[in-house]
Amino acid sequence: MSDSSSQSKWKPATRLGWWAVWLMLAYAVLYVITMAVIALRYSLPPVYGIIMLLCGLAAGLVALIAVVKKGERAWLVWLALVPGLFVLFLLLGEFLVPLIIPGTAH
């Protein structure tokens, strides 16, 4: 197996694939910063969390479009689906749990 074929399995071939990877990296950096700030017992403005969640959701959506429409098969693009699924899970839980268990509403 040559180096170029093994690199092509990791590196995205499309522009959308690269967008998904960079958005995933932005989400990961923002997430690590958030965890560090929480560990130090500081607080962040709410807009920071919104931007972080939007980066994760955008990474997942762009990765899904790259995989389905553009035929992207790079592992990094498939990995970029994870933040999108995580954010979707959080949002669904935030909106559906109070409907299922009414005593848990804020």
Secondary structure as the mmCIF struct_conf table of DSSP 4:
data_model
#
loop_
_struct_conf.conf_type_id
_struct_conf.id
_struct_conf.beg_label_comp_id
_struct_conf.beg_label_asym_id
_struct_conf.beg_label_seq_id
_struct_conf.end_label_comp_id
_struct_conf.end_label_asym_id
_struct_conf.end_label_seq_id
HELX_RH_AL_P HELX_RH_AL_P1 ASP A 3 TRP A 10
BEND BEND1 LYS A 11 LYS A 11
BEND BEND2 THR A 14 THR A 14
HELX_RH_AL_P HELX_RH_AL_P2 ARG A 15 ALA A 39
TURN_TY1_P TURN_TY1_P1 LEU A 40 ARG A 41
HELX_RH_AL_P HELX_RH_AL_P3 PRO A 46 VAL A 68
TURN_TY1_P TURN_TY1_P2 LYS A 69 LYS A 69
BEND BEND3 LYS A 70 LYS A 70
HELX_RH_AL_P HELX_RH_AL_P4 TRP A 75 LEU A 79
TURN_TY1_P TURN_TY1_P3 ALA A 80 ALA A 80
HELX_RH_AL_P HELX_RH_AL_P5 LEU A 81 ILE A 100
BEND BEND4 ILE A 101 ILE A 101
HELX_RH_3T_P HELX_RH_3T_P1 PRO A 102 THR A 104
#
